Amino acid sequence: MPDAHAPLADTSDSTPAAAGRKRPKPGERRVQILQTLASMLEQPGGERITTAALAARLEVSEAALYRHFASKAQMFEGLIDFIEDTVFGLITQIVERESAAGLGAGHGERQAARIATMLIQFAEKNPGMARVMVGDALVLENERLQLRMNQLFDKVEAALKQCLREGVAAQASATPTVDVQVRAATVTAFVAGRLQRYARSSFKRLPSEHLEPALQLMLG
């Protein structure tokens, strides 16, 4: 299983008030802003993060933030880009690895279970990202951000359908298309629900709790 913990690249700290420190290289401050935003999203309570609070945490002015991002929505888009790149990169690795191992009984179900497990692990190790994924961090933000997260789960569901088609075909189901749609939708809803519970419990209820038997019940 690929590592579902894929942190944003580390960067050196640099502030206008820190005399003698090197200025950030191009792109470093942008990554630092995203790192700090993700870190603030990990704090219990779920308060809406303002650009003033973000700038204060970074010890820069709000104007300095806007030299790298046109708006706070664009900052969240940076986090969503990271989530999408990581999640779909890992899905590709899972599918390729399973395909290389060869087909067999339960092949599609194993792929689907590993994709669901990867999503759970990614969110558990990146709690700030989990809040973005379930939309808690996007309340009162630009509606296109929530639309992008909805589309991410739609794409995950499509990937699960692709994995499960072979398994349903092997079982000679009388309604293969419906069976695949129902199972993929059920697993997707399960993952989203686990992530939402994790975020709303202030990260106390781990989404990986009893994960294997739950997936066994859904996928066999």
C-alpha positions in Angstrom: 0.0 0.0 0.0 1.4 3.4 -0.9 1.8 5.8 1.9 -1.3 7.9 2.3 0.5 10.5 4.3 1.9 12.9 1.7 2.6 16.2 3.5 3.2 19.5 1.7 6.9 20.0 1.1 8.8 21.5 4.1 10.1 25.1 3.6 12.3 27.3 5.7 10.6 30.1 7.7 11.2 33.7 6.6 9.4 36.8 7.8 10.1 40.5 7.2 10.7 40.9 10.9 13.3 38.2 11.1 16.5 40.1 10.3 19.3 38.1 8.9 17.1 35.3 7.6 17.2 34.4 3.9 14.3 35.4 1.7 12.2 32.5 0.6 12.9 31.0 -2.8 10.2 31.4 -5.5 7.3 29.2 -4.5 8.5 28.6 -0.9 6.2 31.2 0.6 3.3 29.9 -1.3 3.8 26.4 0.1 4.4 27.8 3.6 1.0 29.6 3.4 -0.7 26.4 2.4 1.1 24.4 5.2 0.0 27.0 7.8 -3.6 27.0 6.5 -3.7 23.2 6.7 -2.2 23.3 10.2 -4.8 25.8 11.4 -7.6 23.6 10.1 -6.4 20.8 12.4 -7.3 22.9 15.5 -10.4 21.6 17.3 -13.4 23.8 17.2 -13.8 24.4 13.5 -13.8 28.2 13.6 -13.7 29.9 10.2 -10.1 30.9 9.4 -9.7 34.5 8.3 -6.8 35.9 6.3 -6.0 38.1 9.2 -5.5 35.1 11.5 -3.5 33.3 8.8 -1.3 36.3 8.3 -0.8 36.7 12.1 0.3 33.0 12.3 2.8 33.6 9.6 3.9 36.9 11.0 3.3 38.7 7.7 0.8 41.3 6.5 -2.4 40.3 4.7 -1.0 42.1 1.7 1.9 39.7 1.7 -0.6 36.8 1.4 -2.3 38.4 -1.6 1.1 38.6 -3.4 0.9 34.8 -3.6 -2.9 34.1 -3.8 -5.5 36.4 -5.3 -8.1 35.4 -2.6 -8.6 33.0 0.3 -10.6 30.8 -2.1 -7.5 30.4 -4.1 -5.6 29.2 -1.0 -8.2 26.5 -0.5 -8.0 25.6 -4.1 -4.3 25.0 -3.5 -5.2 22.5 -0.7 -7.8 20.9 -3.0 -5.2 20.5 -5.8 -2.9 18.8 -3.3 -5.7 16.4 -2.2 -6.7 15.6 -5.7 -3.1 15.0 -6.9 -2.4 12.8 -3.9 -5.6 10.8 -3.9 -5.7 10.0 -7.6 -2.0 9.4 -7.8 -2.4 6.7 -5.0 -5.5 5.3 -6.7 -3.5 4.8 -9.9 -0.7 3.1 -7.9 -3.2 0.7 -6.3 -4.8 -0.2 -9.6 -1.5 -0.7 -11.4 -0.1 -2.8 -8.5 -3.2 -5.0 -8.3 -3.3 -5.4 -12.1 0.4 -6.5 -12.1 -0.4 -9.1 -9.5 -2.9 -10.7 -11.8 -6.6 -11.2 -11.8 -8.4 -13.7 -9.7 -11.4 -14.3 -7.3 -12.1 -11.1 -5.4 -9.7 -9.0 -7.4 -12.1 -6.1 -7.9 -13.2 -6.2 -4.3 -9.6 -6.1 -3.1 -8.9 -3.0 -5.2 -12.0 -1.3 -3.9 -11.1 -2.1 -0.3 -7.6 -0.7 -0.8 -8.9 2.5 -2.3 -11.3 3.0 0.6 -8.5 2.2 3.1 -6.1 4.7 1.4 -8.7 7.5 1.6 -9.3 6.8 5.3 -5.6 6.7 6.0 -5.0 9.9 4.1 -7.6 11.8 6.0 -6.6 10.3 9.4 -3.0 11.4 8.9 -4.0 14.8 7.5 -6.9 16.0 9.7 -6.9 19.5 8.2 -7.3 18.0 4.8 -10.2 15.8 6.1 -12.1 19.0 7.0 -11.7 20.2 3.5 -12.7 16.9 2.0 -16.0 16.8 4.0 -16.7 20.5 3.4 -16.6 21.6 7.0 -13.7 24.0 6.3 -15.5 25.3 3.2 -18.7 26.6 4.9 -19.2 30.3 3.9 -16.4 30.1 1.4 -16.9 30.2 -2.4 -19.4 27.5 -3.5 -17.1 26.3 -6.3 -14.8 24.9 -3.6 -17.5 22.5 -2.3 -18.4 21.7 -5.9 -14.8 20.5 -6.5 -14.9 18.3 -3.4 -18.2 16.8 -4.6 -16.6 16.1 -7.9 -13.7 14.4 -6.1 -16.0 11.9 -4.4 -17.8 11.4 -7.8 -14.5 10.5 -9.3 -13.7 8.1 -6.4 -17.0 6.4 -6.9 -16.3 6.1 -10.6 -12.9 4.5 -9.8 -14.6 2.0 -7.4 -17.2 1.1 -10.1 -14.4 0.3 -12.5 -12.7 -2.0 -9.9 -15.9 -3.7 -9.0 -17.2 -4.5 -12.6 -14.9 -7.5 -12.9 -16.0 -9.0 -9.6 -19.7 -8.7 -10.4 -19.1 -10.1 -13.9 -17.3 -13.1 -12.4 -20.3 -13.8 -10.1 -22.7 -13.9 -13.1 -25.0 -11.4 -11.5 -28.5 -11.0 -13.1 -28.2 -7.2 -12.6 -24.4 -6.4 -12.8 -24.7 -2.7 -13.6 -27.0 -2.1 -10.7 -24.9 -4.2 -8.3 -21.8 -2.3 -9.2 -23.5 1.1 -8.8 -24.9 0.2 -5.4 -21.7 -1.2 -4.0 -19.6 1.7 -5.3 -22.0 4.3 -3.9 -22.2 2.5 -0.6 -18.4 2.4 -0.1 -18.1 6.0 -1.2 -20.8 7.1 1.3 -19.2 5.0 4.0 -15.8 6.8 3.5 -17.4 10.2 3.4 -19.4 9.5 6.5 -16.3 8.2 8.4 -14.4 11.4 7.4 -17.3 13.6 8.5 -17.5 11.9 11.9 -13.7 12.3 12.3 -13.9 16.1 11.6 -16.9 16.7 13.7 -15.6 14.8 16.7 -12.6 17.2 16.7 -10.6 14.2 15.4 -11.3 12.0 18.4 -13.3 9.3 16.5 -10.7 7.8 14.1 -12.1 6.9 10.7 -10.0 3.7 10.7 -12.0 2.3 13.6 -13.1 -1.3 12.8 -12.4 -0.5 9.2 -11.5 -4.0 7.9 -14.7 -5.7 9.1 -16.8 -2.8 7.9 -15.3 -3.2 4.4 -15.7 -6.9 4.6 -19.4 -6.5 5.2 -19.8 -4.2 2.2 -17.5 -5.9 -0.2 -17.3 -9.5 0.9 
